[in-house]
Amino acid sequence: MTNNVGQRRALLGWGGACLLAGAVWAWAIPAQADSVDVLAQFMKQARSGRADFTQVVTSPSRPGQTPRAKTSSGRFEFQRPGKFRFDYRKPFVQTLVADGQTLWMHDVDLNQVTARAQSQVLGSTPAALLTAASDLQALKSDFKFSPEPDQGGLQWVRATPQSPDGQIRAVMVGLRASASGPELAVLDVQDSLGQRSVLTFSGFELNPVLPANTFVFKAPAGADVIRP
């Protein structure tokens, strides 16, 4: 059980949860737009979304050791402002829900729920890019945005937190053209400890009508609820 718990925490944890939270984007790219313009267009158009995701978390490299990688997958949904949900299906079942006020994390195997105020745990994280603000200008006090060269058939933008003291070092967003318009293909997040989390998205739906209870979380009967 101890090893499994350690693996689950390596896959997610509060740091990983915040890294994940900024997830799936699709929007129309104006002619001659660079990737920062694309992000600004998204902020105006994308009110909700959902997609499947695969996440690979790689630990910092150490002398004489091969970096360890953990892979997980599941379903992601969001609705601005301030709501998102990650349902992890493999290798462990976990649920992460932000309801606009509280960020809930439920470990099904342990029947344990951790609850924290969103305002205290999200801050300058990728979640803010997706759920918090209504336009790009509102995020510039927390992030610096810059276009990166196209690579691997994707258009890239770098988001760097303005504060050097946070847990995020940089976020790279990879955008791909599709029949219905450009969409987010890759979210590559590096934290201040050298851990890297790469999320790949598929089956993205832009502005779906999500059920009202999508972002409602109730702790299961008998669950141990922790409020740090």
GIHUSUL-V431767 format. One record per backbone hydrogen bond with DSSP energy under -0.5 kcal/mol. CO is the residue of the C=O (numbers start at 1). NH is the residue of the N-H. E is the energy in kcal/mol with one decimal. If there is no record, write none. Layout:
((CO,NH,E) (CO,NH,E))
This chain:
((1,5,-2.6) (2,6,-2.2) (3,7,-2.2) (4,8,-2.6) (5,9,-2.4) (6,10,-2.0) (7,11,-2.1) (8,12,-2.1) (12,16,-1.2) (13,17,-2.8) (14,18,-2.1) (15,19,-1.9) (16,20,-2.1) (17,21,-1.6) (18,127,-0.6) (19,22,-0.6) (21,23,-1.0) (25,184,-4.1) (27,182,-0.6) (28,30,-0.6) (30,33,-1.9) (34,38,-1.7) (35,39,-2.1) (36,40,-2.1) (37,41,-2.2) (38,42,-2.3) (39,43,-2.2) (40,44,-1.1) (41,45,-1.6) (42,46,-2.8) (45,47,-0.9) (47,80,-2.7) (48,207,-2.8) (49,78,-2.5) (50,205,-2.6) (51,76,-3.2) (52,202,-2.0) (53,74,-2.1) (54,200,-2.6) (55,72,-2.5) (56,58,-0.6) (56,198,-2.5) (57,70,-2.5) (58,196,-2.3) (62,65,-2.5) (65,62,-0.6) (68,59,-2.6) (70,57,-2.7) (72,55,-3.0) (73,89,-2.7) (73,90,-1.7) (74,53,-2.3) (75,87,-2.9) (76,51,-2.2) (77,85,-2.7) (78,49,-1.9) (79,83,-1.6) (82,100,-0.6) (83,79,-2.8) (84,98,-2.9) (85,77,-2.3) (86,88,-0.7) (86,96,-2.7) (87,75,-2.1) (88,94,-1.1) (90,73,-2.3) (92,94,-0.7) (93,108,-1.4) (93,109,-0.5) (94,88,-2.6) (95,106,-3.0) (96,86,-2.8) (97,99,-0.5) (97,104,-3.4) (98,84,-1.4) (101,118,-2.2) (102,99,-2.0) (102,104,-0.6) (103,116,-1.9) (104,97,-2.4) (105,107,-0.6) (105,114,-2.6) (106,95,-2.0) (106,108,-0.8) (107,111,-1.1) (107,112,-1.8) (111,224,-2.1) (112,107,-2.9) (113,226,-3.4) (114,105,-2.3) (116,103,-3.5) (117,120,-1.4) (117,121,-1.2) (118,122,-2.2) (123,125,-1.8) (125,128,-1.5) (125,129,-0.7) (126,130,-1.2) (127,131,-2.9) (127,132,-0.6) (128,132,-0.8) (128,133,-1.1) (131,81,-0.8) (131,82,-3.0) (135,138,-0.6) (136,139,-1.7) (136,140,-0.6) (137,140,-1.1) (139,142,-1.7) (139,143,-2.3) (142,162,-3.0) (144,160,-2.7) (146,158,-3.2) (148,156,-0.7) (151,154,-1.6) (154,151,-2.0) (155,175,-3.1) (156,148,-2.3) (157,173,-2.5) (158,146,-2.1) (158,160,-0.5) (159,171,-2.1) (160,144,-2.8) (163,166,-0.7) (167,192,-2.3) (170,190,-2.5) (171,159,-2.8) (172,174,-0.5) (172,188,-3.0) (173,157,-1.5) (174,185,-3.1) (174,186,-1.7) (175,155,-2.7) (176,183,-2.9) (178,181,-1.6) (182,27,-1.5) (183,176,-3.1) (185,201,-1.6) (186,174,-3.0) (187,189,-0.6) (187,199,-2.9) (188,172,-3.2) (189,197,-2.9) (190,169,-2.8) (190,170,-1.6) (191,194,-1.6) (195,191,-2.6) (196,58,-3.0) (197,189,-2.9) (197,199,-0.5) (198,56,-2.4) (199,187,-2.4) (200,54,-2.0) (202,52,-2.5) (205,50,-1.4) (208,210,-0.9) (211,214,-1.9) (212,215,-0.5) (213,216,-1.5) (215,217,-0.5) (220,223,-2.1) (223,225,-0.8) (224,113,-2.8) (224,226,-0.6) (226,115,-2.7))
